Amino acid sequence: MSQAQSPIEVRIPEIQAPPHPEWPALSAAEERDLKDRIKALLKRNNATLVAHYYTDARLQALADETGGCVADSLEMARFGAEHEAQTLVVCGVRFMGETAKILNPEKRILMPDLNATCSLDEGCPADPFSAFCDAHPDHTVVVYANTSAAVKARADWMVTSGIALPIVEHLAGRGEKILWAPDKHLGHYIQRVTGAEMTLWPGACVVHEEFKSVALERLRRLHPDAAVLVHPESPAHVIDQADVVGSTTKLIKAVGAMKNPEFIVATDKGIFYKMQQTAPDKRLLEAPTGGEGATCQTCAHCPWMGMNALQNLAACLETGEPEIQVDPATARQAVRSVQRMLDFAQEHGIGMKGKGNA
Ligand code: SF4
């Protein structure tokens, strides 16, 4: 089995990462007051916080402290669906808020900033994606979570990085050919590991694409005891140097489980908060985004994730805006691909408490 050529040429929009938002510095007293205000507003609104590992450490700490959830996108989706709160406040990027709305149409989903999007989502517009699917009618359509509601509505399966491998293995085992979107690096990695026949949409994450293999080789030589942890949205020549490849949850667990005193981490550096909490005695090093040919637009931190801060979190809880809306007909279509993944996870014990999210 191999990576197949598409019979149509796919052109994707060129995505420029925005500059990193600059938030005014807060004094210790201001930060404490803001956190207290957010805690009171969460109670008053019967709301819970759901934060991604790539967001600011203060938001992750607040989600932890208030009984919310800090997680990867698989666990964020599941937590939001199972929690009794009527309002979910999603600190992350837009597709995460949309997924929460798709799974919980009766709940109010707030986000600090709806401009927080994702280069993978932006690089896979619904109409050309639909044409791509039409050109491959004999393929099972599997899309990554980092897509719009309209793209999920066109898919047979939605997957996160924590569950993509077992689902593709399962489909390939049934002899199905797979149309994969939007991340070409993750798709290529899955194809290499599973041997599935996959046709790939050519999207990429602007953050992970900046990790550089030559500079990583140099850093490894300087830190021979370090283990290299790589998220599979990274380019193949970076993945090739990894000791562990996997979802954010898998990489966090590796820091706790492995004996190495140091880790070189190739994913958004927001993850350091949870890694350091898991293993306070370990040293974490950012995988290089510099070196030959470097552009360092993002420097290992997603500018869209950076649009979430204490200030706009407080404002959104105070005003009830912005709220995520998904067209109900699109949501009814999209929920099938999302629910299929959650059912598969449940059936196979993947990412469930204590079982590990591969
Ligand atoms: S880190 Fe990459 S994949 Fe994740 S939200 Fe940012 S642009 Fe999207």
Residues whose N, C-alpha, C, O or C-beta is under 5 A from the ligand:
A	BS01	SF4	V93 T117 C118 S119 L120 C205 V206 V207 C302
